[in-house]
Amino acid sequence: MQKAGLLLGGWTRAWKLVRMASSGVIRRNPLANKVALVTASTDGIGLAISRRLAEDGAHVVISSRKQENVDRAVAKLQEEGLSVSGIVCHVGKPEDRERLVTT
């Protein structure tokens, strides 16, 4: 029983270190002075990725096919104090992709 407790205690400490590393406790703004372009980033996984990149110090350019989705997501992340901007981009249209990268 004591051996199981020791194993579990070691696992718990290791998990705490992983959680700390993933929460940015150990690293401070590793993406400072970087720009991240994230497509399909106004909801779900894309929005979560955008949030995390911004939390790590990047300026994030989010995009979606609909202006109202872009506006909503930008407002939400800016309310959290994150550095974000947004642009409409349909990745199936070459001119939209070009405008996204140029921006």
C-alpha positions in Angstrom: 0.0 0.0 0.0 2.8 2.4 0.9 4.5 1.6 -2.5 1.3 2.6 -4.3 1.2 5.8 -2.4 4.8 6.7 -3.4 4.1 5.9 -7.1 0.9 8.0 -7.0 2.7 10.9 -5.3 5.4 10.9 -8.0 2.8 10.9 -10.7 0.9 13.7 -9.1 4.1 15.9 -8.9 4.9 15.2 -12.5 1.3 16.1 -13.6 1.5 19.3 -11.7 4.7 20.3 -13.6 3.1 19.5 -16.9 0.1 21.6 -15.9 2.3 24.5 -14.9 4.3 24.3 -18.1 1.1 24.3 -20.2 -0.3 27.2 -18.3 2.6 29.5 -19.0 3.8 29.5 -15.4 7.3 28.5 -16.4 7.6 30.3 -19.8 7.0 34.0 -20.0 5.8 35.3 -23.4 7.7 33.0 -25.6 6.0 34.4 -28.6 6.6 38.1 -27.9 7.2 40.2 -31.0 5.7 37.4 -33.2 2.5 37.5 -35.3 0.3 34.4 -35.7 -2.3 34.0 -38.4 -5.0 31.6 -37.5 -7.7 30.7 -40.0 -11.2 29.5 -38.9 -10.4 31.0 -35.6 -13.7 32.6 -34.4 -15.1 29.6 -32.5 -14.1 26.3 -31.0 -10.6 24.9 -31.4 -9.5 27.8 -33.6 -10.6 30.4 -31.0 -8.8 28.4 -28.2 -5.6 28.2 -30.3 -5.8 32.0 -31.0 -6.3 32.7 -27.3 -3.3 30.6 -26.3 -1.0 32.1 -28.9 -2.0 35.6 -27.6 -1.5 34.5 -24.0 2.0 33.5 -25.0 2.7 37.0 -26.3 1.9 36.8 -30.0 -0.2 39.3 -31.8 -2.9 37.1 -33.3 -4.7 37.8 -36.6 -7.9 35.8 -36.5 -10.0 35.1 -39.6 -13.3 33.7 -40.7 -15.6 33.8 -43.8 -18.1 36.1 -42.0 -17.4 39.6 -40.7 -19.8 39.3 -37.8 -17.9 36.2 -36.5 -14.6 38.0 -36.8 -15.9 41.1 -35.0 -17.4 38.9 -32.2 -14.2 36.9 -31.6 -11.9 40.0 -31.8 -14.1 41.8 -29.2 -14.1 38.7 -26.9 -10.3 38.3 -26.9 -9.6 42.0 -26.6 -11.9 42.1 -23.5 -9.5 39.6 -22.1 -6.6 42.0 -22.7 -5.1 40.0 -25.5 -3.5 41.5 -28.6 -5.7 40.5 -31.6 -7.0 41.8 -34.8 -9.2 40.2 -37.4 -10.0 40.0 -41.1 -12.5 38.2 -43.3 -10.8 35.4 -45.2 -12.2 32.5 -47.2 -9.2 30.2 -47.5 -10.6 28.8 -50.8 -10.2 32.2 -52.4 -6.6 33.1 -53.4 -7.3 36.9 -53.2 -8.5 36.4 -49.6 -5.4 34.4 -48.6 -3.2 37.1 -50.2 -5.0 39.9 -48.2 -4.7 37.9 -45.0 -1.0 37.4 -45.3 -0.4 41.0 -46.5 -2.4 42.3 -43.5 
